[in-house]
Amino acid sequence: MKRICLIILCVLLALTLVGCSKNESSSKNKKPQINDNDNGGEEVDNTIVGLKEGWNDSNLNDKAEKFFLPYRIYLPKGYTTDKKYPILFFLHGNGSRGSDNTTQMNNAQICDTLLADPNTSDIIIIAPQCSAESMWVLHDAKTEGNYIMDKELSPYLSEALNVFDYWCSKLSTDENRYYLYGNSNGGHACYDLMSRFPDKWAAAVVVAGCGDLNQADKLKDIPIWIHHGTTDNLVPYETSTKMVDTLKKAGAGDNIILTTYEGEGHTIFGAVGLNKDVANWIYAQKR
């Protein structure tokens, strides 16, 4: 009798072990799901969940990939993957460099102008900040005027582009509506990025910036609105007139607009950024 009981016990133990093994295997192969009322328990990308509607500080987003420079990113209200959004890549000037992830927004009035109008507010904005120890483009326009573009992007502009490309891959974006906007050295960076990746950008606004005239053939097909003050003593006004003349000769035609600010110096950033016509123009451009 004891022998029979022992056999029965062994069989039951074996069946229990088999059942546990199957459950463990099933658990290992099952994809994790997030259960909350907003997504109905469907699988979601945690990186996207890490962004809230409105402005986000990269330093506070522990779910996104980390880069060695800070940046801010704006997610439109009512963001949905059911539609594709344009992106504005805002590049500040040298006076806004640092590491506080705040100063780069001091002359980012264009962002406020876009977001204040419901006709242009449905846009993603990425605004990186360059270190005070470097620049987006490693040239001094005051002494050099128009310059010869380096063979490679500067380390900080390269990393800023990595941030841009990272979020383009994570968010629902319209590849035909990638916009550049740059103040001063950020304007240099706009020319630099357009020269290297002419098929990437739908349009650019360059404020008191300069670029490599030798890149005109790559720039001529991109709509560019250039703004410059005639008494600019940091980036000479002539750098923009030379660029316009060179682009026109290359066949740019109506793709190039130059707005001249008579008697104004370098700091025309607010005047340009608060101009609703500029915001409407860039939002309307498509590649």
ABEGO torsion letter per residue (X at the ends): XAAAAAAAAAAAAAAAAAAAAAAAAAAAABBBBBBBAAAGGBBBBAAAAABBBEBBBAAABAABBBBABBBBBBBBBGBBAABBBBBBBBBBBAAABEAAGAAAAAAAAAAAAAAABAAAABBBBBBBBBBAABBABBBBAAAAEBBBBBABBBAAAAAAAAAAAAAAAABBBBAABBBBBBBEAAAAAAAAAAAABAAABABBBBBGBBBBAAAAAAAAABBBBBBBBAABAABBAAAAAAAAAAAAAAGAEAABBBBBBBGBBABAAAAAAABAAAAAAAAABBX
